[in-house]
Amino acid sequence: MSENSEASGTPSAVPSGSTAPGPRPEPLRLFGTTWVDHDGGYGLRRVGATVGSLAAAVAACFVLRFAYQGLEIAEVGSLVGTLVVLMFAVCSAIAFRKTWEGFTRRPADPAQEDRLRGLKSIGFIGSLLAYFVRSFVEAPGEKLRRTEYETALARYAKRRSSRTGNPAARKGAKGKRSGRG
């Protein structure tokens, strides 16, 4: 890990040719690093994310409705239709909760998140709705990334301030070691 980055996997917001010291913010999907200073069309991107996620959720509901009508046409029975509706409702609720938690904290067990990927895919409407609701407050995941970034900046500033001064002068101030050998 280099001195210029605090977290592994934190892509650089500064072009690769730049030598700006210190940690770099982690980009967010659809927002890049505009969340740091709320510049570069951040407001328009939030509006776009809000409208886009709602439109995608509504379109997905229509697709699911057509699929349900296909089950009715096939006359599979009311039990199967009820189970399909129940499955999508439960999966959407779980996907909403897991997506919402992902905006506020990193997963404790990434392997568990990988195992839930199929369930979250089935409940994709829940994920879209979580994205829609969170976009009203901030860019989804912004609070988590901002907290991590500010912590990294504070650690970097503390580390840099402890390095100021002449190291030889500090050794003399502490006193010399005894001549044991």
C-alpha positions as CSV (number, residue, x, y, z in Angstrom):
1,M,0.0,0.0,0.0
2,S,1.5,3.3,-0.9
3,E,1.6,6.4,1.2
4,N,-0.8,8.2,-1.2
5,S,-3.7,5.9,-0.7
6,E,-5.4,4.8,2.5
7,A,-7.7,2.0,1.4
8,S,-6.9,-0.8,-1.0
9,G,-9.1,-0.7,-4.0
10,T,-9.6,3.0,-3.8
11,P,-9.4,4.2,-7.4
12,S,-7.7,7.5,-8.0
13,A,-9.9,10.6,-8.7
14,V,-6.9,12.4,-9.9
15,P,-5.5,11.6,-13.3
16,S,-2.8,9.0,-13.3
17,G,-0.1,11.5,-14.3
18,S,-0.8,13.7,-11.2
19,T,1.2,13.4,-8.1
20,A,-1.2,14.9,-5.6
21,P,-0.4,13.4,-2.2
22,G,-3.0,11.9,0.2
23,P,-5.9,9.6,0.0
24,R,-8.3,9.8,-3.0
25,P,-12.1,9.6,-2.9
26,E,-13.7,6.4,-4.1
27,P,-16.0,7.0,-7.0
28,L,-19.7,6.1,-6.8
29,R,-21.6,4.5,-9.6
30,L,-23.2,7.2,-11.8
31,F,-21.6,10.0,-9.8
32,G,-17.8,9.4,-10.0
33,T,-16.2,11.7,-7.5
34,T,-18.6,14.6,-8.0
35,W,-20.0,13.7,-4.6
36,V,-16.9,15.1,-2.8
37,D,-17.6,18.8,-3.6
38,H,-21.1,18.4,-5.2
39,D,-19.8,19.7,-8.5
40,G,-19.7,18.5,-12.1
41,G,-23.4,18.1,-12.5
42,Y,-24.0,16.4,-9.2
43,G,-27.5,17.8,-8.7
44,L,-28.5,16.7,-12.2
45,R,-27.1,13.3,-11.7
46,R,-29.0,12.9,-8.5
47,V,-32.2,13.9,-10.3
48,G,-31.4,11.5,-13.1
49,A,-30.7,8.7,-10.7
50,T,-34.0,9.3,-8.8
51,V,-36.1,9.5,-12.0
52,G,-34.3,6.7,-13.7
53,S,-34.5,4.2,-10.8
54,L,-38.2,5.0,-10.4
55,A,-38.9,4.5,-14.1
56,A,-36.9,1.3,-14.1
57,A,-38.9,0.0,-11.1
58,V,-42.2,0.9,-12.8
59,A,-41.2,-0.8,-16.0
60,A,-40.1,-3.9,-14.0
61,C,-43.5,-4.0,-12.4
62,F,-45.2,-4.0,-15.8
63,V,-42.9,-6.8,-16.9
64,L,-43.8,-8.8,-13.8
65,R,-47.5,-8.2,-14.4
66,F,-47.2,-9.5,-18.0
67,A,-45.4,-12.6,-16.6
68,Y,-48.2,-13.1,-14.1
69,Q,-50.8,-12.8,-16.8
70,G,-48.9,-15.5,-18.7
71,L,-49.3,-17.7,-15.7
72,E,-53.0,-17.0,-15.7
73,I,-53.3,-17.8,-19.4
74,A,-51.4,-21.1,-18.8
75,E,-53.9,-21.9,-16.1
76,V,-51.3,-23.1,-13.6
77,G,-53.6,-22.6,-10.7
78,S,-54.0,-20.0,-8.0
79,L,-51.4,-21.7,-5.7
80,V,-48.6,-21.2,-8.2
81,G,-49.7,-17.6,-8.9
82,T,-49.8,-16.9,-5.1
83,L,-46.4,-18.4,-4.6
84,V,-44.9,-16.4,-7.5
85,V,-46.3,-13.1,-6.1
86,L,-45.1,-14.1,-2.6
87,M,-41.6,-15.0,-3.8
88,F,-41.2,-11.7,-5.6
89,A,-42.5,-9.7,-2.6
90,V,-40.2,-11.4,-0.1
91,C,-37.2,-11.2,-2.4
92,S,-37.9,-7.5,-3.1
93,A,-38.1,-6.8,0.6
94,I,-34.8,-8.6,1.3
95,A,-33.1,-6.9,-1.7
96,F,-34.4,-3.5,-0.5
97,R,-33.0,-4.1,3.0
98,K,-29.6,-5.4,1.8
99,T,-29.3,-2.6,-0.7
100,W,-30.2,0.0,1.9
101,E,-27.6,-1.5,4.4
102,G,-25.0,-1.3,1.6
103,F,-25.4,2.5,1.5
104,T,-24.6,2.8,5.2
105,R,-21.9,0.2,5.9
106,R,-19.6,-2.2,4.2
107,P,-20.7,-5.8,4.3
108,A,-19.2,-7.7,7.3
109,D,-19.1,-10.9,5.2
110,P,-18.6,-10.4,1.5
111,A,-19.1,-14.1,0.9
112,Q,-22.6,-13.8,2.4
113,E,-23.3,-11.0,0.0
114,D,-22.2,-13.1,-2.9
115,R,-24.6,-15.9,-1.8
116,L,-27.5,-13.4,-1.7
117,R,-26.8,-12.1,-5.2
118,G,-29.3,-14.4,-6.8
119,L,-32.0,-13.5,-4.3
120,K,-31.3,-9.8,-4.9
121,S,-31.5,-10.4,-8.6
122,I,-35.0,-11.8,-8.2
123,G,-36.0,-8.9,-5.9
124,F,-34.4,-6.3,-8.2
125,I,-37.5,-4.0,-7.8
126,G,-36.6,-3.7,-4.1
127,S,-33.1,-2.6,-5.0
128,L,-34.4,-0.1,-7.5
129,L,-36.7,1.3,-4.9
130,A,-34.0,1.6,-2.3
131,Y,-31.9,3.5,-4.9
132,F,-34.9,5.7,-5.6
133,V,-35.5,6.6,-2.0
134,R,-31.9,7.1,-1.1
135,S,-31.4,9.5,-4.0
136,F,-33.7,12.0,-2.4
137,V,-31.2,12.4,0.5
138,E,-27.8,11.9,-1.2
139,A,-26.1,10.0,-3.8
140,P,-26.6,6.4,-2.8
141,G,-23.5,5.4,-0.7
142,E,-22.3,8.9,-0.4
143,K,-22.5,9.0,3.4
144,L,-20.4,5.9,3.8
145,R,-17.8,7.0,1.3
146,R,-17.7,10.5,2.8
147,T,-17.1,9.1,6.3
148,E,-14.3,6.8,5.0
149,Y,-12.7,9.5,3.0
150,E,-12.8,12.1,5.8
151,T,-11.3,9.5,8.2
152,A,-8.6,8.7,5.7
153,L,-7.9,12.5,5.3
154,A,-7.7,12.9,9.0
155,R,-5.3,9.9,9.4
156,Y,-3.2,11.2,6.5
157,A,-3.0,14.8,8.0
158,K,-2.1,13.3,11.4
159,R,0.6,11.2,9.9
160,R,2.0,14.1,7.9
161,S,2.0,16.4,10.9
162,S,3.9,13.9,13.1
163,R,6.6,13.9,10.4
164,T,7.3,17.6,10.5
165,G,10.6,18.8,11.9
166,N,14.1,17.5,12.1
167,P,14.2,13.8,13.1
168,A,17.7,14.3,14.5
169,A,16.5,17.0,16.9
170,R,13.8,14.7,18.3
171,K,16.4,11.9,19.0
172,G,18.5,14.3,21.0
173,A,15.5,15.6,23.0
174,K,14.5,12.1,24.2
175,G,17.9,11.3,25.6
176,K,20.5,8.8,24.6
177,R,20.3,5.1,25.3
178,S,22.5,3.6,27.9
179,G,25.6,1.8,26.6
180,R,24.3,-1.7,27.3
181,G,25.2,-4.1,24.6
